[in-house]
Amino acid sequence: MADTLAGYEAVVELTRGGIVECIHFGAVAVVDSAGHLLTSLGDPELVTFPRSSMKPLQALPFVEDGGPEHFGLTEEELSILCASHRGTDAHVRVLRSIHAKVGLQESDLQCGVHWPSDKATASAMHERGEEPTPYRHNCSGKHSGMLAQALLHDYPKETYLSMDNPVQQCILKTVAEMCGMEQEDMPVGIDGCSAPVFAMPLYNFALAMARLADPNGLGDVRAAACKKISHAMMAYPEMVAGPGAFDSVLMTVMQGKAVVKGGAEGYQMISLMPGACGKGSPGIGVAIKISDGDSNRRGTYTLSVALLKALGFEAEMTSDSFRNFNTAVLRNWRGLEIGEIRIARPIEITKTW
């Protein structure tokens, strides 16, 4: 079998009967806040869309402009502005609180509607005969933040998703600055929730995530905003995703050492705080992209675990709380061991500390 694919390389293998039966191709960039590339798989310059992994950066202009303080938002409410939440009743409660404080209606949301990804919530709604509304959409927090930014500056809220709206222009400018890029070099696409999303090389997005964790040198206002977002997400990880979800569980296990945000089509970011990898370690950003979209996330989880182990988090990765995401053994429906899921090659990290 080929071990490369247009900027990707074989990163995760599944075996059956001792034979490699399935290969996930991927690309990775691990970058510190000074811009050093610590390791890569595939092409770190691969240009792709971070999708929902970009949400902390999309919330950054609102936080820089003092939006949370102006509207009296709590850390829990700030956390859900950066979320791909699972649509639980707890998530809806927080969204309603944000809308009451900001002066928004649920009908202002232009994210669309889908059933909650939290199975217990969806089942309870079916039993009640309750149909989903935009509050249950996983991106409704991000959209609430964009709408709040529009109201903060008296921008037209009806067109808050248009690239002609100052809300999106400000987000584009901020994302480009965090990634160390020019705005015109970032292709614009439309995300599943209808919001604009920008493409950039894996290296540049990993750099932005390292800067999110370690924003010294970005100016006092931006540094303070980055710290507020990181702290809110780590303080309220279940707002970022939900019960049992990878992002929420990993942030809980890492205990204030990492900001974690997944994205559609096999994207994953991990932002490691200064000192998390040992005394003197800088902020570190990890950007992962699985080429096939990784619909069940098995490639993403396996690769994330391997990278974190290589960065020194063996204890966290093998803890009981994280066991559902650290599975090397493949079993069938009877529980019989039928193969393994493993990294295609060892991962080595070049330390700069």
C-alpha positions as CSV (number, residue, x, y, z in Angstrom):
1,M,0.0,0.0,0.0
2,A,1.1,3.6,-0.7
3,D,2.2,5.5,2.4
4,T,1.8,9.0,1.1
5,L,-1.2,10.9,-0.4
6,A,-1.1,14.5,-1.7
7,G,0.5,16.2,1.4
8,Y,-0.6,13.5,3.8
9,E,1.1,10.3,5.0
10,A,-0.1,7.1,6.7
11,V,-0.6,8.0,10.3
12,V,-2.9,5.4,11.8
13,E,-3.3,1.7,11.0
14,L,-6.0,-0.9,11.8
15,T,-5.1,-4.5,11.7
16,R,-7.1,-7.8,11.4
17,G,-5.4,-11.2,11.6
18,G,-2.0,-9.5,11.7
19,I,-2.6,-7.7,8.3
20,V,-3.0,-4.0,8.0
21,E,-6.6,-3.7,6.8
22,C,-7.2,0.1,7.0
23,I,-5.0,3.2,6.9
24,H,-5.9,6.7,7.9
25,F,-3.8,9.3,6.1
26,G,-3.1,12.5,7.9
27,A,-1.0,15.6,8.4
28,V,0.2,17.2,11.6
29,A,2.1,20.3,12.7
30,V,3.3,20.9,16.2
31,V,4.6,24.4,16.7
32,D,5.8,26.5,19.7
33,S,4.9,30.1,20.3
34,A,8.2,31.3,18.9
35,G,7.3,29.6,15.6
36,H,9.6,26.6,15.9
37,L,8.3,23.5,14.2
38,L,8.7,20.7,16.8
39,T,7.4,17.9,14.7
40,S,5.3,17.2,11.7
41,L,3.7,14.3,9.8
42,G,2.9,14.8,6.1
43,D,3.2,18.3,4.9
44,P,3.0,21.0,7.6
45,E,2.3,23.5,4.9
46,L,-0.9,21.7,3.8
47,V,-3.6,24.3,3.3
48,T,-7.0,23.2,4.8
49,F,-9.9,24.6,6.7
50,P,-9.8,24.2,10.5
51,R,-13.6,24.2,10.6
52,S,-14.8,24.4,14.2
53,S,-11.3,24.3,15.6
54,M,-11.2,28.0,14.6
55,K,-13.9,29.0,17.1
56,P,-11.7,30.3,19.9
57,L,-10.1,32.7,17.3
58,Q,-13.6,33.7,16.0
59,A,-14.5,34.8,19.5
60,L,-11.3,36.7,20.0
61,P,-12.4,40.1,18.6
62,F,-15.5,40.1,20.7
63,V,-13.4,39.5,23.8
64,E,-10.8,42.0,22.8
65,D,-13.5,44.7,22.5
66,G,-14.7,44.1,26.0
67,G,-17.9,42.3,24.9
68,P,-18.1,39.9,27.8
69,E,-17.7,42.7,30.4
70,H,-20.2,45.0,28.5
71,F,-22.9,42.4,28.5
72,G,-22.0,40.9,31.9
73,L,-21.2,37.4,30.5
74,T,-19.8,34.8,32.8
75,E,-16.9,32.5,32.0
76,E,-19.3,29.6,31.4
77,E,-21.1,31.8,28.8
78,L,-17.8,32.8,27.2
79,S,-16.8,29.1,27.0
80,I,-19.9,28.2,24.9
81,L,-19.1,31.0,22.5
82,C,-16.1,28.8,21.5
83,A,-18.0,25.6,21.5
84,S,-19.3,22.8,19.3
85,H,-21.8,21.8,22.0
86,R,-23.9,18.6,22.0
87,G,-27.2,20.4,22.5
88,T,-28.0,19.4,26.1
89,D,-30.5,21.2,28.3
90,A,-27.5,22.7,30.1
91,H,-26.2,24.2,26.9
92,V,-29.6,25.6,26.0
93,R,-29.8,27.1,29.5
94,V,-26.5,29.0,29.0
95,L,-27.5,30.2,25.6
96,R,-30.8,31.6,26.8
97,S,-28.9,33.5,29.5
98,I,-26.6,35.0,26.9
99,H,-29.5,36.0,24.7
100,A,-31.3,37.6,27.6
101,K,-28.3,39.6,28.6
102,V,-27.3,40.7,25.1
103,G,-30.9,41.3,23.9
104,L,-31.1,38.6,21.2
105,Q,-33.9,36.3,20.1
106,E,-33.4,32.6,19.1
107,S,-34.8,33.6,15.7
108,D,-31.7,35.8,15.2
109,L,-29.5,32.7,14.9
110,Q,-28.7,31.8,11.3
111,C,-26.9,28.5,12.0
112,G,-29.8,26.2,11.0
113,V,-31.3,23.3,13.0
114,H,-30.3,19.8,13.7
115,W,-31.0,17.2,16.4
116,P,-28.7,17.3,19.5
117,S,-25.7,15.0,19.1
118,D,-26.1,14.1,22.8
119,K,-28.1,10.8,22.6
120,A,-29.8,11.1,26.0
121,T,-31.0,14.6,25.2
122,A,-32.3,13.6,21.7
123,S,-34.1,10.6,23.2
124,A,-35.7,12.7,25.9
125,M,-36.8,15.3,23.3
126,H,-38.4,12.5,21.2
127,E,-40.3,11.2,24.2
128,R,-41.6,14.7,24.9
129,G,-42.5,15.3,21.3
130,E,-40.1,18.3,21.2
131,E,-38.6,19.4,17.9
132,P,-35.1,20.8,17.8
133,T,-34.6,24.6,17.4
134,P,-31.5,26.6,16.6
135,Y,-30.4,26.6,20.3
136,R,-29.7,22.8,19.9
137,H,-27.4,23.4,17.0
138,N,-23.8,22.7,17.9
139,C,-22.6,26.1,16.5
140,S,-25.3,28.3,18.2
141,G,-22.7,29.5,20.8
142,K,-20.4,30.8,18.1
143,H,-23.3,32.5,16.3
144,S,-24.4,34.1,19.5
145,G,-21.0,35.6,19.9
146,M,-21.0,37.0,16.4
147,L,-24.4,38.5,17.0
148,A,-23.3,40.0,20.3
149,Q,-20.3,41.5,18.5
150,A,-22.7,43.1,16.0
151,L,-24.9,44.6,18.7
152,L,-21.8,45.8,20.7
153,H,-20.8,48.0,17.7
154,D,-24.2,48.6,16.2
155,Y,-23.4,46.6,13.1
156,P,-26.3,45.1,11.2
157,K,-27.2,41.8,12.8
158,E,-29.3,40.6,9.9
159,T,-26.2,40.2,7.8
160,Y,-23.8,39.1,10.5
161,L,-22.6,36.1,8.4
162,S,-21.8,38.1,5.3
163,M,-18.1,38.8,4.6
164,D,-19.1,42.4,3.9
165,N,-20.3,42.7,7.5
166,P,-17.6,44.3,9.8
167,V,-18.1,41.3,12.2
168,Q,-16.6,38.9,9.7
169,Q,-14.0,41.4,8.5
170,C,-12.8,41.8,12.0
171,I,-12.7,38.1,12.5
172,L,-10.7,37.6,9.3
173,K,-8.2,40.3,10.3
174,T,-7.7,38.7,13.8
175,V,-7.3,35.2,12.5
176,A,-4.8,36.3,10.0
177,E,-2.8,38.1,12.6
178,M,-2.8,35.2,15.0
179,C,-1.7,32.8,12.2
180,G,1.0,35.2,11.0
181,M,-0.6,35.5,7.5
182,E,-1.9,38.1,5.1
183,Q,-5.7,38.1,4.8
184,E,-5.6,37.7,1.0
185,D,-3.7,34.5,1.4
186,M,-6.5,32.8,3.3
187,P,-9.2,31.2,1.1
188,V,-12.7,31.8,2.4
189,G,-15.2,29.0,2.5
190,I,-18.7,28.5,4.1
191,D,-18.9,26.2,7.1
192,G,-21.7,23.7,7.8
193,C,-23.4,26.3,10.0
194,S,-23.3,29.0,7.2
195,A,-20.6,31.1,8.9
196,P,-17.4,32.0,6.9
197,V,-14.4,29.8,7.6
198,F,-10.8,30.5,6.5
199,A,-8.1,28.1,5.2
200,M,-4.5,28.2,6.2
201,P,-1.5,25.9,6.4
202,L,-1.4,23.5,9.3
203,Y,1.8,25.2,10.5
204,N,0.2,28.6,10.7
205,F,-2.9,27.4,12.6
206,A,-0.7,25.5,15.1
207,L,1.3,28.7,15.5
208,A,-2.0,30.6,16.3
209,M,-2.9,27.9,18.9
210,A,0.5,28.2,20.5
211,R,0.0,32.0,20.7
212,L,-3.5,31.5,22.1
213,A,-1.8,29.6,25.0
214,D,1.2,31.8,25.3
215,P,0.2,35.3,24.0
216,N,3.1,37.3,25.4
217,G,4.3,39.8,22.8
218,L,0.9,40.1,21.1
219,G,0.1,43.3,23.0
220,D,-1.7,43.8,26.3
221,V,-5.3,43.7,25.0
222,R,-4.8,40.6,22.8
223,A,-2.9,38.8,25.4
224,A,-5.6,39.4,28.0
225,A,-8.3,38.3,25.6
226,C,-6.4,35.1,24.7
227,K,-6.0,34.3,28.4
228,K,-9.7,34.9,29.1
229,I,-10.7,32.5,26.3
230,S,-8.3,29.8,27.3
231,H,-9.2,30.0,31.0
232,A,-13.0,30.0,30.3
233,M,-12.7,26.9,28.0
234,M,-10.6,25.0,30.6
235,A,-12.8,26.1,33.5
236,Y,-16.0,24.9,31.7
237,P,-14.9,22.1,29.4
238,E,-18.4,20.6,29.2
239,M,-19.7,23.8,27.6
240,V,-17.1,23.3,24.8
241,A,-18.5,19.9,23.8
242,G,-20.5,17.9,26.3
243,P,-20.7,14.9,28.6
244,G,-18.2,12.2,27.5
245,A,-17.1,14.2,24.4
246,F,-13.4,14.1,23.5
247,D,-12.7,17.8,23.9
248,S,-14.4,18.1,27.2
249,V,-12.9,14.9,28.7
250,L,-9.4,15.8,27.5
251,M,-9.5,19.3,29.0
252,T,-10.7,17.8,32.2
253,V,-8.0,15.2,32.3
254,M,-5.3,17.8,31.4
255,Q,-6.3,19.9,34.4
256,G,-5.6,23.4,33.2
257,K,-2.8,22.4,30.8
258,A,-4.6,22.3,27.5
259,V,-7.3,24.0,25.4
260,V,-8.8,21.5,23.0
261,K,-11.2,22.0,20.1
262,G,-12.1,19.6,17.3
263,G,-13.4,20.4,13.9
264,A,-15.3,18.6,11.2
265,E,-13.7,16.5,8.5
266,G,-11.0,15.1,10.7
267,Y,-9.5,18.4,12.1
268,Q,-8.3,18.7,15.7
269,M,-6.4,21.3,17.6
270,I,-4.7,21.1,21.0
271,S,-3.2,24.2,22.6
272,L,-0.8,23.5,25.5
273,M,-0.2,26.1,28.1
274,P,3.3,27.4,29.0
275,G,5.0,25.0,31.5
276,A,2.6,22.1,30.7
277,C,5.4,20.0,29.1
278,G,7.9,20.7,31.8
279,K,9.7,23.6,33.4
280,G,10.4,26.4,30.8
281,S,8.3,24.8,28.1
282,P,6.6,27.4,25.9
283,G,3.0,27.5,24.6
284,I,2.6,24.7,22.0
285,G,0.0,24.4,19.3
286,V,-1.0,21.1,17.6
287,A,-3.0,21.0,14.4
288,I,-4.2,17.6,13.1
289,K,-6.0,16.9,9.8
290,I,-7.2,13.3,8.8
291,S,-7.6,13.2,5.0
292,D,-10.7,11.0,4.8
293,G,-12.7,13.1,7.3
294,D,-12.5,10.5,10.0
295,S,-16.2,10.3,10.6
296,N,-15.9,8.2,13.7
297,R,-12.8,10.1,14.9
298,R,-10.8,6.9,15.6
299,G,-7.8,8.3,13.6
300,T,-8.0,11.7,15.3
301,Y,-8.2,10.2,18.8
302,T,-5.4,7.7,18.3
303,L,-3.1,10.3,16.8
304,S,-3.9,12.9,19.5
305,V,-3.1,10.3,22.2
306,A,0.2,9.4,20.5
307,L,1.2,13.1,20.2
308,L,0.4,13.9,23.8
309,K,2.3,10.8,25.0
310,A,5.3,12.0,23.0
311,L,4.9,15.4,24.7
312,G,5.1,13.8,28.1
313,F,1.5,13.2,29.1
314,E,1.6,9.4,29.5
315,A,-0.1,9.5,32.9
316,E,-3.0,11.6,31.6
317,M,-3.4,9.5,28.5
318,T,-3.6,6.2,30.4
319,S,-5.8,7.5,33.2
320,D,-9.1,5.8,33.9
321,S,-11.0,9.0,33.0
322,F,-9.5,8.9,29.5
323,R,-9.7,5.1,28.8
324,N,-12.5,5.4,26.2
325,F,-10.1,7.4,23.9
326,N,-6.9,5.4,24.5
327,T,-7.9,2.0,22.9
328,A,-5.2,0.0,21.1
329,V,-7.3,-3.2,20.9
330,L,-10.1,-3.6,18.4
331,R,-13.0,-5.8,19.4
332,N,-16.1,-7.1,17.6
333,W,-19.7,-7.0,18.9
334,R,-19.1,-10.1,21.0
335,G,-16.1,-8.4,22.7
336,L,-13.5,-10.7,21.0
337,E,-10.1,-9.1,20.3
338,I,-9.8,-9.1,16.5
339,G,-7.0,-6.6,15.8
340,E,-5.4,-3.3,16.9
341,I,-5.4,0.4,16.1
342,R,-1.9,1.9,16.1
343,I,0.3,4.7,15.0
344,A,1.9,4.0,11.6
345,R,5.4,5.3,12.8
346,P,6.9,6.6,16.0
347,I,6.5,10.3,16.8
348,E,9.5,12.3,18.0
349,I,9.3,15.8,19.4
350,T,12.2,18.3,19.0
351,K,12.2,20.2,22.4
352,T,13.1,23.8,22.5
353,W,13.2,24.1,26.2
